[in-house]
Amino acid sequence: MRWVLYLAMVVLYVLHNDLWYWDDAQLVLGLPVGLTYHIFFCVVVAGLMGLLVRYAWPRDLDGEAE
């Protein structure tokens, strides 16, 4: 499961630079398409971060502080 999450992180890193919407003036939901893309991108990244914390967090960091 960890490797799938790490691969998803790399894919999202590549998709973060949305050069294909750079000069597009189209509106989606009343917002520029690039801004709409980044809103949905941030929601997906937040979900991935939740999955990373749930499944890829090192178990030895959860111990009690002395």
PyMOL commands that set and color helices and strands:
alter all, ss='L'
color gray80, all
select helices_A, chain A and resi 2-15+19-21+33-55+59-62
alter helices_A, ss='H'
color red, helices_A
select strands_A, chain A and resi 27-28+31-32
alter strands_A, ss='S'
color yellow, strands_A
deselect
rebuild
show_as cartoon
